[in-house]
Amino acid sequence: MDNKSNYLEKLKKTLEGGSSKDALLGLMDETVGFFRDLRSKLESNDPKDQENAFEETMEIKKMLESKIQSLCEMTGMSFDQLAALSKNLNQMTPEERQSVETAQAKLQEIQK
């Protein structure tokens, strides 16, 4: 199994639930590497690399959309309501708040 397939399988399992905090943080580190690789492929002059990057991006998009839809159905909330709830750090325990802040820092690293 190549690194891309391995990463996507880990992401799928994580989205299905039951992962530990350490496993999630490890996946965030892998996500940074995965998205750097995607960016490199997208910036490549090789159409095959660009096509692969697009396919990988669409696969992740489908996984995330499915999970978001499932969360909306489970909670009875809309996407906007869930997003607003996730931004309200005052409702979280200090440990949850720290996890969110760590995830936000990792996401900012991905955006660079």
C-alpha positions as CSV (number, residue, x, y, z in Angstrom):
1,M,0.0,0.0,0.0
2,D,1.5,3.4,-1.0
3,N,1.7,6.4,1.3
4,K,-1.4,8.0,-0.3
5,S,-3.5,5.0,0.1
6,N,-2.2,4.5,3.7
7,Y,-3.1,8.1,4.5
8,L,-6.5,7.9,3.0
9,E,-7.3,4.7,4.9
10,K,-6.2,6.3,8.2
11,L,-8.3,9.3,7.4
12,K,-11.4,7.1,6.7
13,K,-10.9,5.1,9.9
14,T,-10.5,8.3,11.9
15,L,-13.7,9.8,10.5
16,E,-15.5,6.6,11.4
17,G,-14.6,7.4,15.1
18,G,-12.9,5.8,18.0
19,S,-9.5,7.3,17.4
20,S,-7.4,8.5,20.4
21,K,-6.2,12.1,20.7
22,D,-2.7,11.1,19.9
23,A,-3.8,9.2,16.8
24,L,-5.7,12.3,15.7
25,L,-2.7,14.6,16.3
26,G,-0.5,12.1,14.4
27,L,-3.0,12.2,11.5
28,M,-2.8,16.0,11.5
29,D,0.9,15.8,10.9
30,E,0.4,13.3,8.1
31,T,-2.3,15.7,6.7
32,V,0.3,18.5,6.4
33,G,2.6,16.2,4.4
34,F,-0.3,14.9,2.3
35,F,-1.4,18.4,1.3
36,R,2.1,19.5,0.6
37,D,2.4,16.6,-1.8
38,L,-0.9,17.6,-3.4
39,R,0.2,21.2,-3.8
40,S,3.4,19.9,-5.5
41,K,1.4,17.7,-7.9
42,L,-1.0,20.6,-8.7
43,E,1.9,22.9,-9.5
44,S,3.6,20.3,-11.6
45,N,3.8,20.6,-15.4
46,D,2.9,16.9,-15.6
47,P,-0.9,16.5,-16.5
48,K,-0.8,13.0,-14.9
49,D,0.4,14.5,-11.5
50,Q,-2.3,17.2,-11.7
51,E,-5.0,14.6,-12.5
52,N,-3.9,12.4,-9.6
53,A,-4.0,15.4,-7.2
54,F,-7.5,16.3,-8.4
55,E,-8.7,12.7,-7.8
56,E,-7.1,12.6,-4.3
57,T,-8.7,15.9,-3.5
58,M,-12.1,14.7,-4.6
59,E,-11.8,11.5,-2.6
60,I,-11.1,13.5,0.6
61,K,-13.9,15.9,-0.2
62,K,-16.4,13.0,-0.5
63,M,-15.2,11.5,2.8
64,L,-15.6,14.8,4.6
65,E,-19.0,15.6,3.1
66,S,-20.2,12.2,4.1
67,K,-19.0,12.7,7.7
68,I,-20.5,16.2,7.9
69,Q,-23.8,14.9,6.6
70,S,-23.8,12.1,9.2
71,L,-23.0,14.6,12.0
72,C,-25.8,16.9,10.9
73,E,-28.3,13.9,10.9
74,M,-27.1,12.7,14.3
75,T,-27.3,16.0,15.9
76,G,-30.3,17.4,14.1
77,M,-28.3,20.5,13.4
78,S,-27.5,22.2,10.1
79,F,-23.9,22.6,8.9
80,D,-23.9,26.2,9.9
81,Q,-25.1,25.4,13.4
82,L,-22.4,22.7,13.8
83,A,-19.7,25.2,12.5
84,A,-20.9,27.8,15.0
85,L,-20.8,25.3,17.8
86,S,-17.3,24.3,17.0
87,K,-16.1,27.9,17.2
88,N,-17.5,28.4,20.7
89,L,-14.5,27.4,22.8
90,N,-16.3,28.5,26.0
91,Q,-18.4,25.3,25.9
92,M,-15.4,23.1,25.8
93,T,-13.2,21.6,28.6
94,P,-9.7,22.9,28.8
95,E,-8.4,19.7,27.2
96,E,-10.9,20.0,24.3
97,R,-10.0,23.6,23.9
98,Q,-6.3,22.7,23.7
99,S,-7.0,20.0,21.1
100,V,-8.9,22.5,19.0
101,E,-6.1,25.1,19.3
102,T,-3.6,22.4,18.3
103,A,-5.7,21.4,15.3
104,Q,-6.1,25.0,14.3
105,A,-2.3,25.5,14.4
106,K,-1.9,22.4,12.2
107,L,-4.5,23.7,9.7
108,Q,-2.7,27.1,9.5
109,E,0.5,25.2,8.7
110,I,-1.3,23.4,5.9
111,Q,-2.5,26.7,4.5
112,K,1.1,28.1,4.2
